Amino acid sequence: MRGAAASARSLSAHAVARVLREGVTLDAALKDALVAADPKLFSSVRSLSYGAVRGYFRHEAILAKLLSGPVRSLDYLVRALLSVALYELEDERTPEYAVVDAAVQTAKATDAMRASGLINAVLRRYLRERKAMDAEIARRPDMRHAAPIWLADRFRADWPVRWTQLLAASDAQAPMWLRVNSAQTSTAEYLQELRILGIAAHAEERVPYAIVLDVPCDVHELPGFAAGVVSVQDLGAQCVAFPLDLRADQRVLDACAAPGGKTALIAERAPNLKKLLAVDIDPHRLARVRDNLSRGGLQAQLVAADAAKPASWWDGTPFDRILLDAPCSGLGVIRRHPDIRLRKSPSDIDKLPELQGRLLKSAWDMLAPGGRLVYVTCTVTRSENHGVIAAFLSSTADAAIVPVEAWQGWPGLGEADDIGRQILPGEAGADGFYYAALTKA
């Protein structure tokens, strides 16, 4: 057992170190780390890795008080090992002495062997001074909720009343939402299937076909998952169906479609479309769209291309509905992808509105008169949301807002601005999403 635990800690630390060193996503680092690992370790490795990354900036603040030199001077693997250990101490499921001993032994079994003494000294000092140190950390919202300074400043600037709430929501674990395929079963029938298997869940009555699990589980434990009876999709993502207002015989474009959850949602909700075209610039990610559609027996035409350059792939026939799920900073889904705060920077985010504006202009040129374009992001920054749409409206004479009141069935979630609607992370258990609907004169 001790050997297995040490292996899980080692695999986790190496995955976290890759995120720190190379800027890869945690999911990518874990995929590589688990290739040759014992499947029995998967759950532990994921839990330790996500916990360490989620709390990294809180851990860094703690380490800054314990080390004589700067935290960033430590080797990436040493920093990762310390963060894994500090997460275990926060989690409190493993006795303190066992966490320290395991961290030291793991270091000795890895390239961090020379730092094993430092790791031992730092963790033992933390345990001696923990009460006072934790109290000091708790007084700083950014440290308490493991946010880099730039993220706390961005939240405070855009949401001066709600910024600490946003930090807290981003520091929480996301629930597991499901979308029931109504062509194969009903929400009530699927809930009954889950109950029979002992999987506790409940429906979100305001959003048809949305179910949230009381405790996340492996997708392969879900009845009918392989047959497309149900898919994993956040509540906020499912809400895109309301402003789209899908109807039979429409021509629909899903621009920037990968990984395909929204494409599948469109195909499920409107099986009698004249055409559903899913475009994404990344052929590898487009393969995930194909997989999502295939699992549910759903149909769409897939094109690997740049949505901002339609001349190379568009046939010239306008679309009645366009979904532009624009590339964004992803600050609304940090709790689901905590590595975002390690991989993103303010300069990265400041470049995005220009790209979003270009995609919006290109999509608009493909929209039929009287058609509707829905702009969606999974972020909460004003510049990427309201700012992009406001700038587009000011330069586009034939564009008009479709007010939220006209979004049939909208469940009343989110905060309205003068253009669209913003769901903040944690509201009704959803991730953070922004929606705006425009129509062409």
C-alpha positions as CSV (number, residue, x, y, z in Angstrom):
1,M,0.0,0.0,0.0
2,R,2.8,2.4,0.9
3,G,4.5,1.6,-2.4
4,A,1.3,2.3,-4.3
5,A,0.8,5.6,-2.5
6,A,4.4,6.6,-3.1
7,S,3.9,5.8,-6.8
8,A,0.8,7.9,-7.0
9,R,2.6,10.8,-5.3
10,S,5.5,10.5,-7.7
11,L,3.3,10.4,-10.8
12,S,1.3,13.3,-9.5
13,A,4.3,15.4,-8.8
14,H,5.8,14.7,-12.3
15,A,2.5,15.7,-13.9
16,V,2.3,19.0,-11.9
17,A,6.0,19.7,-12.7
18,R,5.3,19.4,-16.4
19,V,2.5,22.0,-16.1
20,L,4.9,24.3,-14.3
21,R,7.8,23.7,-16.5
22,E,6.3,23.3,-20.0
23,G,2.9,25.0,-19.7
24,V,1.0,21.9,-20.9
25,T,-2.5,21.3,-19.7
26,L,-2.9,19.2,-16.6
27,D,-5.1,16.8,-18.6
28,A,-2.3,16.3,-21.2
29,A,0.3,15.8,-18.4
30,L,-1.9,13.3,-16.7
31,K,-2.6,11.4,-19.9
32,D,1.2,10.9,-20.5
33,A,1.8,10.1,-16.8
34,L,-0.8,7.4,-16.6
35,V,0.1,5.6,-19.9
36,A,2.1,2.9,-18.1
37,A,0.7,3.3,-14.6
38,D,-1.4,0.7,-12.7
39,P,-5.1,1.6,-13.4
40,K,-5.6,1.2,-9.6
41,L,-3.6,4.4,-9.2
42,F,-5.6,6.5,-11.6
43,S,-8.0,7.9,-9.1
44,S,-5.4,8.8,-6.6
45,V,-3.0,10.4,-9.1
46,R,-5.8,12.6,-10.5
47,S,-7.0,13.6,-7.1
48,L,-3.5,14.5,-5.9
49,S,-2.6,16.3,-9.1
50,Y,-5.8,18.4,-9.3
51,G,-5.6,19.2,-5.6
52,A,-1.9,20.4,-5.9
53,V,-2.6,22.5,-9.0
54,R,-5.9,23.9,-7.6
55,G,-4.1,25.1,-4.5
56,Y,-0.7,25.9,-6.0
57,F,-0.7,29.7,-5.4
58,R,-1.8,29.2,-1.8
59,H,0.9,26.7,-1.4
60,E,3.4,29.1,-3.0
61,A,2.4,31.8,-0.5
62,I,3.0,29.3,2.3
63,L,6.3,28.2,1.0
64,A,7.4,31.9,0.6
65,K,7.2,32.2,4.4
66,L,9.1,29.0,5.0
67,L,12.0,29.2,2.6
68,S,15.0,31.5,2.9
69,G,15.1,32.0,-0.9
70,P,12.4,32.6,-3.5
71,V,10.1,29.7,-4.3
72,R,10.7,30.1,-8.0
73,S,14.4,29.2,-7.4
74,L,13.4,25.6,-6.5
75,D,13.4,22.9,-9.1
76,Y,10.0,22.3,-10.7
77,L,9.7,18.8,-9.4
78,V,10.6,19.9,-5.8
79,R,7.9,22.6,-6.0
80,A,5.4,20.0,-7.3
81,L,6.3,17.5,-4.5
82,L,5.8,20.2,-1.9
83,S,2.5,21.3,-3.4
84,V,1.2,17.7,-3.5
85,A,2.2,17.3,0.2
86,L,0.6,20.6,1.2
87,Y,-2.6,19.5,-0.6
88,E,-2.6,16.3,1.4
89,L,-2.2,18.2,4.6
90,E,-5.2,20.5,3.6
91,D,-7.2,17.4,2.6
92,E,-6.6,15.9,6.1
93,R,-7.4,12.3,5.1
94,T,-3.8,11.3,5.7
95,P,-2.1,11.8,9.1
96,E,0.3,14.7,9.1
97,Y,3.4,12.5,10.0
98,A,2.5,10.1,7.2
99,V,2.3,12.9,4.6
100,V,5.7,14.3,5.6
101,D,7.3,10.9,5.6
102,A,5.8,10.0,2.2
103,A,6.9,13.3,0.6
104,V,10.5,12.6,1.8
105,Q,10.5,9.0,0.6
106,T,9.0,10.0,-2.8
107,A,11.7,12.7,-3.2
108,K,14.4,10.1,-2.5
109,A,12.9,7.8,-5.2
110,T,12.9,10.6,-7.8
111,D,15.2,13.2,-9.3
112,A,14.5,15.4,-6.3
113,M,16.5,13.1,-4.0
114,R,19.0,15.9,-3.1
115,A,16.1,18.0,-1.9
116,S,14.6,15.4,0.4
117,G,16.2,17.1,3.5
118,L,14.8,20.5,2.5
119,I,11.3,19.0,1.9
120,N,11.4,17.3,5.3
121,A,12.5,20.6,7.0
122,V,10.0,22.8,5.2
123,L,7.0,20.5,5.9
124,R,7.9,20.0,9.6
125,R,8.3,23.7,10.1
126,Y,4.9,24.3,8.4
127,L,3.3,21.8,10.9
128,R,4.8,23.7,13.8
129,E,3.7,27.1,12.5
130,R,0.6,26.0,10.7
131,K,-2.1,27.7,12.9
132,A,-0.6,31.2,12.7
133,M,0.4,30.8,9.0
134,D,-3.0,29.6,7.9
135,A,-4.7,32.5,9.8
136,E,-2.5,34.9,8.0
137,I,-3.3,33.3,4.6
138,A,-7.0,33.4,5.4
139,R,-6.9,37.2,5.6
140,R,-5.9,37.6,2.0
141,P,-8.6,36.5,-0.5
142,D,-6.1,35.9,-3.3
143,M,-3.9,33.6,-1.1
144,R,-6.9,31.9,0.6
145,H,-8.4,30.9,-2.7
146,A,-5.1,30.2,-4.5
147,A,-5.3,32.9,-7.1
148,P,-2.4,34.6,-8.7
149,I,-2.4,38.4,-8.1
150,W,-3.2,39.2,-11.7
151,L,-6.4,37.0,-11.6
152,A,-7.6,38.6,-8.3
153,D,-7.0,42.0,-9.8
154,R,-8.9,41.1,-13.0
155,F,-11.9,39.8,-11.0
156,R,-11.9,42.9,-8.8
157,A,-11.8,45.3,-11.7
158,D,-14.6,43.6,-13.6
159,W,-16.7,42.5,-10.6
160,P,-15.9,44.9,-7.8
161,V,-18.8,43.6,-5.6
162,R,-18.5,39.9,-6.5
163,W,-14.7,39.4,-6.9
164,T,-14.2,37.4,-3.7
165,Q,-17.1,35.2,-4.5
166,L,-15.6,34.6,-7.9
167,L,-12.3,33.6,-6.3
168,A,-14.0,31.3,-3.9
169,A,-16.0,29.6,-6.7
170,S,-12.8,29.2,-8.8
171,D,-11.2,27.4,-5.8
172,A,-14.0,24.8,-5.5
173,Q,-14.4,21.5,-7.2
174,A,-16.9,21.5,-10.1
175,P,-19.9,19.1,-10.0
176,M,-20.5,16.6,-12.7
177,W,-23.4,17.5,-15.0
178,L,-25.0,15.2,-17.5
179,R,-27.1,15.9,-20.6
180,V,-29.8,13.3,-21.3
181,N,-30.4,12.5,-25.0
182,S,-34.2,12.9,-25.2
183,A,-34.3,10.8,-28.4
184,Q,-33.3,7.8,-26.4
185,T,-34.8,8.3,-22.9
186,S,-36.4,10.9,-20.6
187,T,-34.8,12.6,-17.6
188,A,-37.1,10.8,-15.2
189,E,-36.3,7.4,-16.7
190,Y,-32.6,8.1,-16.6
191,L,-32.7,9.3,-13.0
192,Q,-34.4,6.0,-12.1
193,E,-31.6,4.0,-13.8
194,L,-29.1,5.9,-11.8
195,R,-31.0,5.2,-8.5
196,I,-31.1,1.5,-9.3
197,L,-27.3,1.6,-9.6
198,G,-26.9,3.5,-6.4
199,I,-25.8,6.7,-8.1
200,A,-27.4,9.7,-6.4
201,A,-28.4,12.6,-8.7
202,H,-31.1,15.1,-9.4
203,A,-32.5,17.1,-12.3
204,E,-32.2,20.8,-12.8
205,E,-35.9,21.5,-13.7
206,R,-35.2,24.8,-15.3
207,V,-32.9,23.3,-18.0
208,P,-34.5,20.3,-19.8
209,Y,-32.4,17.1,-19.8
210,A,-29.8,18.4,-17.3
211,I,-28.8,16.1,-14.4
212,V,-26.2,16.7,-11.7
213,L,-24.5,13.9,-9.8
214,D,-24.2,14.2,-6.1
215,V,-20.7,12.7,-6.4
216,P,-18.8,12.6,-9.7
217,C,-18.0,9.2,-11.1
218,D,-16.2,7.6,-14.0
219,V,-18.2,8.0,-17.2
220,H,-18.0,4.3,-17.8
221,E,-20.2,3.8,-14.7
222,L,-23.0,5.8,-16.3
223,P,-25.7,3.6,-17.8
224,G,-25.9,4.0,-21.6
225,F,-22.9,6.4,-21.8
226,A,-21.2,4.3,-24.6
227,A,-24.5,4.4,-26.6
228,G,-24.9,8.1,-26.3
229,V,-27.9,8.0,-24.0
230,V,-26.2,10.6,-21.8
231,S,-23.2,12.9,-22.2
232,V,-21.1,14.9,-19.8
233,Q,-21.7,18.6,-20.2
234,D,-21.8,21.5,-17.8
235,L,-25.1,23.2,-17.1
236,G,-23.9,26.5,-18.5
237,A,-22.9,24.9,-21.8
238,Q,-26.4,23.3,-22.1
239,C,-28.0,26.7,-21.7
240,V,-26.7,27.7,-25.2
241,A,-29.8,26.0,-26.6
242,F,-32.1,28.8,-25.4
243,P,-30.7,31.7,-27.3
244,L,-30.1,29.6,-30.4
245,D,-33.8,29.0,-30.9
246,L,-33.3,25.9,-33.1
247,R,-36.0,24.8,-35.6
248,A,-36.4,22.2,-38.3
249,D,-35.0,22.9,-41.8
250,Q,-32.5,25.5,-40.6
251,R,-28.9,25.6,-41.8
252,V,-26.7,25.8,-38.7
253,L,-23.0,26.5,-38.3
254,D,-21.1,25.6,-35.1
255,A,-17.9,27.6,-35.5
256,C,-14.9,26.6,-33.2
257,A,-16.8,23.4,-32.5
258,A,-14.3,21.2,-30.7
259,P,-14.6,19.2,-28.5
260,G,-18.1,18.8,-29.8
261,G,-20.5,18.9,-26.8
262,K,-22.5,21.8,-28.2
263,T,-22.5,20.3,-31.7
264,A,-24.0,17.1,-30.2
265,L,-26.5,19.2,-28.2
266,I,-27.6,20.9,-31.5
267,A,-28.0,17.6,-33.3
268,E,-30.0,16.1,-30.4
269,R,-32.3,19.1,-30.0
270,A,-32.9,19.7,-33.7
271,P,-32.7,16.3,-35.6
272,N,-34.4,17.7,-38.7
273,L,-32.0,20.5,-39.6
274,K,-31.3,21.0,-43.3
275,K,-27.6,21.2,-42.5
276,L,-25.3,21.1,-39.4
277,L,-21.7,22.1,-40.1
278,A,-19.1,21.9,-37.4
279,V,-15.8,23.7,-38.1
280,D,-12.6,23.7,-36.0
281,I,-9.1,24.8,-36.8
282,D,-7.5,21.8,-35.0
283,P,-7.9,18.5,-36.8
284,H,-7.0,16.5,-33.7
285,R,-9.6,18.3,-31.6
286,L,-12.1,17.9,-34.5
287,A,-11.7,14.1,-34.1
288,R,-13.2,14.5,-30.6
289,V,-16.3,16.1,-32.2
290,R,-16.6,13.1,-34.5
291,D,-16.3,10.8,-31.5
292,N,-19.0,12.6,-29.6
293,L,-21.3,12.6,-32.5
294,S,-20.6,8.9,-33.3
295,R,-21.3,7.8,-29.7
296,G,-24.8,9.2,-29.9
297,G,-25.5,8.2,-33.5
298,L,-25.7,11.9,-34.5
299,Q,-25.0,13.5,-37.8
300,A,-23.1,16.6,-38.8
301,Q,-20.6,17.7,-41.5
302,L,-17.2,18.3,-40.1
303,V,-14.6,20.6,-41.6
304,A,-11.0,21.2,-40.3
305,A,-10.5,24.9,-41.1
306,D,-10.1,28.4,-39.8
307,A,-13.5,29.8,-39.0
308,A,-12.0,33.3,-39.5
309,K,-11.2,32.4,-43.2
310,P,-14.4,31.0,-44.6
311,A,-13.3,31.5,-48.3
312,S,-11.5,28.2,-48.2
313,W,-14.4,26.1,-47.0
314,W,-17.8,27.9,-47.1
315,D,-20.0,27.2,-50.1
316,G,-21.6,30.7,-50.0
317,T,-25.0,29.7,-48.8
318,P,-25.9,31.7,-45.7
319,F,-26.7,30.0,-42.4
320,D,-29.9,30.6,-40.4
321,R,-28.2,30.0,-37.1
322,I,-24.5,30.4,-36.1
323,L,-23.0,29.4,-32.8
324,L,-19.7,31.1,-32.2
325,D,-18.2,29.5,-29.1
326,A,-15.3,31.8,-29.2
327,P,-11.8,30.9,-28.0
328,C,-11.4,32.7,-24.7
329,S,-9.4,32.9,-21.4
330,G,-11.5,30.1,-19.8
331,L,-11.7,32.0,-16.5
332,G,-15.2,30.7,-16.0
333,V,-14.1,27.1,-15.9
334,I,-11.0,27.4,-13.7
335,R,-12.5,25.1,-11.1
336,R,-12.7,22.4,-13.8
337,H,-9.3,23.3,-15.3
338,P,-7.3,24.7,-12.4
339,D,-4.1,24.8,-14.5
340,I,-5.5,27.8,-16.4
341,R,-4.2,30.1,-13.7
342,L,-0.8,28.6,-14.1
343,R,-0.7,28.7,-17.9
344,K,-2.4,32.0,-18.6
345,S,-1.2,35.5,-18.2
346,P,-2.7,39.0,-18.5
347,S,-1.0,39.5,-21.8
348,D,-2.5,36.3,-23.1
349,I,-6.0,37.5,-22.2
350,D,-5.5,41.0,-23.6
351,K,-4.8,39.5,-27.0
352,L,-8.1,37.6,-27.2
353,P,-10.7,40.3,-28.0
354,E,-9.0,41.0,-31.3
355,L,-9.3,37.3,-32.3
356,Q,-12.8,37.1,-31.0
357,G,-13.7,40.2,-33.0
358,R,-12.3,38.8,-36.2
359,L,-14.2,35.5,-35.7
360,L,-17.4,37.4,-35.1
361,K,-17.0,39.5,-38.2
362,S,-16.3,36.4,-40.4
363,A,-19.3,34.5,-38.9
364,W,-21.5,37.5,-39.4
365,D,-20.8,37.5,-43.1
366,M,-22.1,34.0,-43.3
367,L,-25.4,34.7,-41.5
368,A,-28.6,35.0,-43.5
369,P,-30.8,38.1,-43.2
370,G,-33.2,37.4,-40.3
371,G,-30.8,34.8,-39.0
372,R,-29.4,34.7,-35.5
373,L,-25.8,34.5,-34.3
374,V,-25.1,33.4,-30.7
375,Y,-21.8,34.5,-29.2
376,V,-20.7,32.4,-26.2
377,T,-17.6,32.3,-24.0
378,C,-16.7,30.3,-20.9
379,T,-15.1,33.4,-19.3
380,V,-16.1,36.3,-17.0
381,T,-14.0,39.2,-18.3
382,R,-15.8,42.2,-19.6
383,S,-13.3,42.8,-22.4
384,E,-13.9,39.3,-23.9
385,N,-17.7,39.5,-23.5
386,H,-19.6,42.8,-23.4
387,G,-16.6,44.6,-24.9
388,V,-16.3,42.4,-28.0
389,I,-20.1,42.6,-28.8
390,A,-20.3,46.3,-28.1
391,A,-17.4,47.1,-30.4
392,F,-19.0,44.8,-33.1
393,L,-22.4,46.5,-32.8
394,S,-20.9,50.0,-33.1
395,S,-19.3,49.0,-36.4
396,T,-22.0,46.8,-37.9
397,A,-25.1,48.6,-39.1
398,D,-27.2,45.5,-39.9
399,A,-26.6,43.9,-36.4
400,A,-29.2,44.1,-33.6
401,I,-29.5,42.6,-30.2
402,V,-31.9,39.8,-29.5
403,P,-32.9,40.7,-25.9
404,V,-32.8,38.0,-23.2
405,E,-36.5,38.3,-22.8
406,A,-36.9,36.8,-26.4
407,W,-34.8,33.8,-25.6
408,Q,-37.5,31.2,-25.4
409,G,-37.3,29.1,-22.2
410,W,-34.3,31.0,-20.7
411,P,-34.1,29.6,-17.1
412,G,-33.5,33.0,-15.4
413,L,-29.9,32.3,-14.6
414,G,-27.1,34.9,-14.7
415,E,-26.8,38.7,-14.6
416,A,-27.9,40.8,-17.5
417,D,-26.0,43.6,-19.1
418,D,-27.4,45.8,-21.9
419,I,-26.4,43.1,-24.5
420,G,-26.4,39.6,-23.0
421,R,-26.3,37.4,-20.0
422,Q,-23.4,36.3,-17.7
423,I,-23.7,33.2,-15.5
424,L,-21.0,33.4,-12.9
425,P,-19.2,30.2,-11.7
426,G,-21.1,28.4,-9.0
427,E,-24.5,29.8,-9.8
428,A,-26.9,26.8,-9.8
429,G,-23.8,24.7,-9.9
430,A,-22.9,25.9,-13.4
431,D,-19.6,27.1,-14.8
432,G,-19.1,30.7,-15.8
433,F,-20.6,31.4,-19.3
434,Y,-21.5,34.6,-21.2
435,Y,-24.2,34.6,-24.0
436,A,-25.2,37.2,-26.5
437,A,-27.6,36.8,-29.4
438,L,-27.6,39.0,-32.5
439,T,-29.9,39.1,-35.5
440,K,-29.1,40.4,-39.0
441,A,-31.5,43.0,-40.6
